[in-house]
Amino acid sequence: MTSRCFHCHEPVPDNLDITLQWEQQTREFCCYGCHSVASAIIDNQLDSYYRFRTEASVTPTDLIPEELRNIQQLDNERLQKEFVDTHEHQSKALLGVEGITCAACSWLIESSLLKMPGVLSVQVNPITHRMNICWDSQRQRLSQILTRLSNMGFKAYPFRQSDFERTVRTEDRWFLMRLGVAGLGMMQVMMFAIGLYFGEAQYIKAEYQSFLHWTSWLVATPIVFFSGFPFFKNAWYGLKQKRLVMDFPVALAISLAYTSSVWATINAAGQVYFDSATMFIFFLLCGRYLEHRTRLKAVTETQTQRQLLPIAVTKIEGAQQSDHPIHDVVPGDRLLVRAGEVIPVDGIIVDGTTNIDESLLSGEHIPLRRSINDKVFAGSLNQSKPIHIEVTATSDNTYFSALDRMASNATQHKPKLTLLVDRIAQWFVSILLMLVGMTYFLWSTIDPEQAFWVALSVLVVSCPCALSLATPAALTAATNRLSQLGLLLLNAQTLNRLADITHIVFDKTGTLTEGKLHLEKTIIHQPDAQLDYLQIACALERQSRHPIAKAFQEKDDKQVHFESVDEQFGMGIEGQWNGSHWYLGKPKQEISLDTDSQTMPIFLYRDQVLVATFELSDKIREQAADLVKELHQLGLKTSLLSGDHSSHVKKVADELGIQHYYNNHLPQQKAEKVMQWQQQNEIVLMLGDGLNDTIVLAQANVGIAMNTSADLTQHKADAVLMHQNLYSLAQSMELAKKTHAVIKQNIVWAISYNLCAIPIAMLGWVPPWLAAIGMTTSSLIVVLNALRLNRSNNETSQ
């Protein structure tokens, strides 16, 4: 028999375990919304609703809050395809989070959600207000996770740029409203306070003093309950989760100052400090607002602002053109992209020549000339002329989406330094409350009238927000600045490791050289009038994406077709055709040929017999020499590690001034060489083309892959250099060292501030309003110091 929901009498889905214990019985529910409503009814002692109800609600969904209904919609599998990446029941999503007011909020969200069964990892960035979450979809539903967030006072939603901008506008509006009320009210209360201070000196009459006290209470009340609401909200939700969050001391201080002043006003006895309470609310809000605006500036100025892909495209069908939704496009379709339009999908140009701005993808702002047979990518901007493209990839399969996934995955794990600081901050509030209690006790024996206000100052002055912001503020600014320089980080630890590198190792082809090889000469060893060895080589390389293949693809007339092809990374490519086994690549045995030392020989074998040699040439990148020179000035060791023959490798190393070179190394041998250096306590960075360097890139302490024609999702590197300007690698390493220094400065400042401010406040030298200024200034200094990374690196890059 199908069980029915205790609340709405709807059928309960199979294998769904949402229950509630009430009156010694287990009640079942069809969804989390009904469970939440029933919990609220019972918790508020309204359970007679169920005793007197004899039939189901006419419209049971009306009893479910609108927000919960919206959350439940996110369990829809079709909807989740737009923002959830699922593999073997392990789901990942990037969500925007509303309601984060300080670094403590991110810690509260992470620690609370990780207690839920099935939640595997949670990473909340307090700077950008984004959350990367991974969960087991068989054990936990997304709606349950978001409902937990909602119960904590935070609203989460699938991240979109438009939602982010809307959230920012909403935050700005509420900040300004609360700040305006606090500012205007504080000035009024201060006027009354001045009257009281001067009045006491002139022996003001009791009725006038009482009038000013009651008027101050009237004006201070909306400041405390409206302007100060975020502090109370965060503290309350923290207590609900059994956490002492960083806003708890602030809320406690406001509450104590306000209630004690109300008591003094009603009883006409004791001190009234409505002025102090309103002042430090105002200064706290000023600091939070400045921090919010500065943080937003850091995000909007340093983060690549992604152009939104068009929602409609122009499809070409024969001689007809028609508009279609972008979701209707499939590989093989032909699209018209007009001048000034964003390219919506990955594709190949089949008609037209234009200039393409790929700065969104590579960070390179110089337009690139693209014509027939050239690849174009979603997110690029067609600048000059209309083109026709044939679609090769859409939606999540595009290069654009691969970059987004990589950037998101890079923040899945916090750097070790951030984890350490988070652990310190968790204990800080408990220690602070102990110090406040001790301060109150000591001052009660010295000067009972001042005990409360001195303890209050200690409570206000020492909020550890600066400590929690120290690392994420710097990492966010630096990571996004690296993105502008063209270095896309794929690993959260990469930025820290970059600062410690001692040895830079380069691959040659496609890395130090342009990778645009050209066929200079063909040498025939076994003439055969019936065979065109060049076209056979072209047919083999047609299956490869290595830079060497491009030199042959330029000469390909596509007359030869191989039955099967097998590419051996670092060696060559082979296949069967016309009853023979063909191999193109490195020599299979020691041979002596009179080849130009400035060219690269590629050998073609037929059934183990050398039949032809092709000499290729490749230019060294313009920035390579400047890069090597800069690295030597930074005191770094450089090596060239290549699989090519010795004469060409030596020539490149000598021309660039690279200290050491190693030739004829297979991929596994490259990795073993890097391992040897690591055993000698060297910290190695490997820069390769990412095609046949997968093993060595993984072995290096930091592996950086060039942005070649390889599929980004196949890279095993820690970062990808998104454009061809090698010098940005030196800039990135310099930025990494500065970031390391800024993080240390921020942590030292945050700790030093508290070590100095707390004892001074305990001595009674800091009034509550000045304590509020000190606390907010401390957090602001940390964020502003992180923004120096942008200015310093901009100067370096000029």
NORTAZI-V695243 format. One record per residue. N is the residue number from 1. SS is DSSP state (~ for helix, > for strand, _ for the rest). OMEGA is omega in whole degrees, -180 to 180 (* if undefined). Layout:
n=[N N]
ss=[SS SS]
omega=[OMEGA OMEGA]
//
This chain:
n=[1 2 3 4 5 6 7 8 9 10 11 12 13 14 15 16 17 18 19 20 21 22 23 24 25 26 27 28 29 30 31 32 33 34 35 36 37 38 39 40 41 42 43 44 45 46 47 48 49 50 51 52 53 54 55 56 57 58 59 60 61 62 63 64 65 66 67 68 69 70 71 72 73 74 75 76 77 78 79 80 81 82 83 84 85 86 87 88 89 90 91 92 93 94 95 96 97 98 99 100 101 102 103 104 105 106 107 108 109 110 111 112 113 114 115 116 117 118 119 120 121 122 123 124 125 126 127 128 129 130 131 132 133 134 135 136 137 138 139 140 141 142 143 144 145 146 147 148 149 150 151 152 153 154 155 156 157 158 159 160 161 162 163 164 165 166 167 168 169 170 171 172 173 174 175 176 177 178 179 180 181 182 183 184 185 186 187 188 189 190 191 192 193 194 195 196 197 198 199 200 201 202 203 204 205 206 207 208 209 210 211 212 213 214 215 216 217 218 219 220 221 222 223 224 225 226 227 228 229 230 231 232 233 234 235 236 237 238 239 240 241 242 243 244 245 246 247 248 249 250 251 252 253 254 255 256 257 258 259 260 261 262 263 264 265 266 267 268 269 270 271 272 273 274 275 276 277 278 279 280 281 282 283 284 285 286 287 288 289 290 291 292 293 294 295 296 297 298 299 300 301 302 303 304 305 306 307 308 309 310 311 312 313 314 315 316 317 318 319 320 321 322 323 324 325 326 327 328 329 330 331 332 333 334 335 336 337 338 339 340 341 342 343 344 345 346 347 348 349 350 351 352 353 354 355 356 357 358 359 360 361 362 363 364 365 366 367 368 369 370 371 372 373 374 375 376 377 378 379 380 381 382 383 384 385 386 387 388 389 390 391 392 393 394 395 396 397 398 399 400 401 402 403 404 405 406 407 408 409 410 411 412 413 414 415 416 417 418 419 420 421 422 423 424 425 426 427 428 429 430 431 432 433 434 435 436 437 438 439 440 441 442 443 444 445 446 447 448 449 450 451 452 453 454 455 456 457 458 459 460 461 462 463 464 465 466 467 468 469 470 471 472 473 474 475 476 477 478 479 480 481 482 483 484 485 486 487 488 489 490 491 492 493 494 495 496 497 498 499 500 501 502 503 504 505 506 507 508 509 510 511 512 513 514 515 516 517 518 519 520 521 522 523 524 525 526 527 528 529 530 531 532 533 534 535 536 537 538 539 540 541 542 543 544 545 546 547 548 549 550 551 552 553 554 555 556 557 558 559 560 561 562 563 564 565 566 567 568 569 570 571 572 573 574 575 576 577 578 579 580 581 582 583 584 585 586 587 588 589 590 591 592 593 594 595 596 597 598 599 600 601 602 603 604 605 606 607 608 609 610 611 612 613 614 615 616 617 618 619 620 621 622 623 624 625 626 627 628 629 630 631 632 633 634 635 636 637 638 639 640 641 642 643 644 645 646 647 648 649 650 651 652 653 654 655 656 657 658 659 660 661 662 663 664 665 666 667 668 669 670 671 672 673 674 675 676 677 678 679 680 681 682 683 684 685 686 687 688 689 690 691 692 693 694 695 696 697 698 699 700 701 702 703 704 705 706 707 708 709 710 711 712 713 714 715 716 717 718 719 720 721 722 723 724 725 726 727 728 729 730 731 732 733 734 735 736 737 738 739 740 741 742 743 744 745 746 747 748 749 750 751 752 753 754 755 756 757 758 759 760 761 762 763 764 765 766 767 768 769 770 771 772 773 774 775 776 777 778 779 780 781 782 783 784 785 786 787 788 789 790 791 792 793 794 795 796 797 798]
ss=[_ _ _ > _ _ _ _ _ _ > _ _ _ _ _ _ _ > > > > _ _ > > > > _ _ _ ~ ~ ~ ~ ~ ~ ~ ~ ~ ~ ~ ~ _ _ _ _ ~ ~ ~ ~ ~ _ _ _ _ _ _ _ ~ ~ ~ ~ _ _ ~ ~ ~ ~ ~ ~ ~ ~ _ _ _ ~ ~ ~ ~ _ _ _ > > > > _ _ > > > > > > > > > _ _ _ _ ~ ~ ~ ~ ~ ~ ~ ~ ~ ~ ~ _ _ _ _ _ > > > > > > > _ _ _ _ > > > > > > > _ _ _ _ _ ~ ~ ~ ~ ~ ~ ~ ~ ~ ~ _ _ _ > > > > _ _ ~ ~ ~ ~ ~ ~ ~ ~ ~ ~ ~ ~ ~ ~ ~ ~ ~ ~ ~ ~ ~ ~ ~ ~ ~ ~ ~ ~ ~ ~ ~ ~ ~ ~ ~ ~ ~ ~ ~ ~ ~ _ _ _ _ ~ ~ ~ ~ ~ ~ ~ ~ ~ ~ ~ ~ ~ ~ ~ ~ ~ ~ ~ ~ ~ ~ _ ~ ~ ~ ~ ~ ~ ~ ~ ~ ~ ~ ~ _ _ _ _ _ _ ~ ~ ~ ~ ~ ~ ~ ~ ~ ~ ~ ~ ~ ~ ~ ~ ~ ~ ~ ~ ~ _ _ _ _ _ _ ~ ~ ~ ~ ~ ~ ~ ~ ~ ~ ~ ~ ~ ~ ~ ~ ~ ~ ~ ~ ~ ~ ~ ~ ~ ~ ~ ~ ~ _ _ _ _ _ _ _ _ _ > > > > > > _ _ > > > > > > ~ ~ ~ _ _ _ _ _ > > > > _ _ _ _ > _ _ _ > > > > > > _ _ > > > > _ ~ ~ ~ ~ _ _ _ _ _ > > > _ _ _ _ > > _ _ _ _ > > _ _ _ _ > > > > > > > _ ~ ~ ~ _ ~ ~ ~ ~ ~ ~ ~ ~ ~ ~ ~ _ _ _ _ _ _ ~ ~ ~ ~ ~ ~ ~ ~ ~ ~ ~ ~ ~ ~ ~ ~ ~ ~ ~ ~ ~ ~ ~ ~ ~ ~ ~ ~ ~ ~ ~ _ ~ ~ ~ ~ ~ ~ ~ ~ ~ ~ ~ ~ ~ ~ _ _ _ ~ ~ ~ ~ ~ ~ ~ ~ ~ ~ ~ ~ ~ ~ ~ ~ ~ ~ ~ ~ ~ _ > > > _ _ _ _ ~ ~ ~ ~ ~ _ _ _ _ > > > > _ ~ ~ ~ ~ ~ > _ _ _ _ > > > > > > > _ _ _ _ _ _ _ _ ~ ~ ~ ~ ~ ~ ~ ~ ~ _ _ _ _ _ ~ ~ ~ ~ ~ ~ ~ _ _ _ _ _ _ _ _ _ _ > > > > > _ _ _ > > > > > > _ _ > > > > > > _ _ _ _ _ _ _ _ _ _ _ _ _ _ > > > > > > > _ _ > > > > > > > > > _ _ > _ _ _ ~ ~ ~ ~ ~ ~ ~ ~ ~ ~ _ _ _ > > > > > _ _ _ _ ~ ~ ~ ~ ~ ~ ~ ~ ~ ~ ~ _ _ _ > > > _ _ _ _ ~ ~ ~ ~ ~ ~ ~ ~ ~ ~ ~ ~ ~ _ _ _ _ > > > > > _ _ _ _ _ ~ ~ ~ ~ ~ ~ _ _ > > > > > _ _ _ _ _ ~ ~ ~ _ _ _ _ > > > _ _ _ _ _ ~ ~ ~ ~ ~ ~ ~ ~ ~ ~ ~ ~ ~ ~ ~ ~ ~ ~ ~ ~ ~ ~ ~ ~ ~ ~ ~ ~ ~ ~ ~ ~ ~ ~ ~ ~ _ _ _ _ _ ~ ~ ~ ~ ~ ~ ~ ~ ~ ~ ~ ~ ~ ~ ~ ~ ~ ~ ~ ~ ~ ~ ~ ~ ~ ~ ~ ~ ~ ~ _]
omega=[-179 179 -177 180 -180 -175 -172 178 175 179 177 -180 178 176 179 -176 173 -173 179 177 179 -179 176 176 177 -179 -180 -179 -178 -178 -178 178 178 179 -179 180 180 179 -180 -180 -177 -179 180 176 176 -173 174 175 -177 -179 -176 -179 -178 179 -177 176 179 177 -174 -179 178 -180 -180 179 -179 -178 179 177 178 179 -180 179 -178 174 180 -176 -179 179 -178 178 -178 -174 -180 176 -176 176 180 176 176 -174 178 179 173 -176 169 -177 175 175 177 -178 178 -176 -179 -179 -179 178 -180 180 -177 -176 -179 -178 -179 176 -179 178 178 177 -172 179 178 177 180 177 -178 -180 -175 -180 177 -177 170 -178 178 -178 176 -174 177 -177 -175 177 -179 -179 178 179 -178 176 175 177 180 178 178 178 180 178 -180 -178 176 -173 170 -179 -179 177 179 -180 178 179 179 179 179 179 179 -177 -180 177 -177 178 -180 180 179 178 -179 -178 -179 180 180 180 178 -180 178 177 178 -179 178 176 180 -178 179 -179 179 178 -179 178 179 180 -176 -178 178 178 179 179 180 177 -179 178 177 178 -179 -178 -177 -175 178 178 -178 -171 176 -178 -179 -177 -179 180 178 -179 -179 179 -179 -180 175 178 177 178 -179 179 173 -178 -173 176 180 177 180 180 179 -180 179 -178 -179 -180 -177 -176 179 178 177 179 -180 -180 -178 -176 -180 180 179 -176 176 -177 175 -179 179 -179 -179 -180 -177 169 -180 -178 175 179 177 180 179 -178 178 177 178 -179 179 178 179 177 179 -179 -174 -179 -175 -179 175 -180 -172 175 179 178 -180 -180 179 -180 177 -178 179 178 -174 178 -176 174 -179 -180 179 172 -177 -180 180 -176 178 177 -178 176 175 -177 171 176 -177 177 -179 -179 175 179 -170 -174 169 -179 179 179 178 178 175 177 -175 172 -177 175 -179 -177 179 -176 -172 -175 -180 -172 178 180 -179 179 -180 -179 -175 180 175 178 172 -171 177 -180 176 -178 175 -170 -166 -172 177 177 172 179 173 -173 175 180 -180 171 -174 -179 -177 176 179 -180 178 178 180 -180 -179 179 179 -179 -178 -179 -179 -178 -179 171 -176 -179 178 180 179 180 178 180 178 -178 -179 -179 -173 -176 179 179 -180 -179 176 179 179 179 179 179 -180 -179 -178 -179 176 178 -179 -178 -175 -179 -178 -173 -177 -174 175 177 179 179 177 -180 -175 -169 -164 179 -174 180 -179 180 -179 179 -171 -177 -177 179 -180 -179 179 180 -177 -179 -179 175 176 177 177 178 178 178 -180 -180 179 -175 -175 -178 -172 -177 178 -178 -180 -177 -175 -176 177 -173 178 -180 -178 160 -176 -173 180 180 175 175 -175 -178 178 -177 178 179 -179 -172 175 179 -179 179 180 -176 177 -175 -177 -177 174 -174 180 -180 175 177 179 -179 176 -176 178 -177 -174 176 178 179 179 -176 -177 -180 180 -178 177 -177 -171 174 173 177 -179 -180 -179 179 179 -178 179 180 178 -176 178 -178 -178 -178 -176 -180 -179 176 176 176 -178 176 -176 -180 178 180 -179 -180 179 177 179 178 179 -179 178 -180 178 -178 -180 179 180 -180 174 -170 179 180 172 -178 176 179 179 -177 -178 174 179 180 -178 176 -178 -180 175 -180 -176 -175 -173 -178 179 179 -178 179 -179 179 178 178 177 178 -178 176 180 178 175 -176 -171 175 -177 -177 -166 -173 -179 179 180 -180 -180 -179 -180 -177 -178 -179 178 -169 -176 177 -179 -175 177 178 174 -179 180 178 176 -179 179 178 177 179 177 179 180 177 176 177 174 178 -165 169 178 176 -177 -177 173 -178 177 -178 -177 -176 -176 176 178 -178 -177 176 172 177 -180 -179 174 179 178 -178 -178 176 -177 -176 -180 -178 175 -176 175 -179 178 175 -167 176 -171 180 -176 -175 179 176 178 177 -179 180 177 178 179 179 179 179 178 180 -179 178 179 179 -179 -179 179 179 -176 180 -179 179 -178 179 179 -173 -176 178 179 178 180 178 177 -176 -176 175 -177 -178 178 176 179 178 -179 -178 -178 178 179 179 -178 179 180 -178 179 178 177 -180 176 179 179 -177 -177 -178 175 180 -180 -174 -177 *]
//
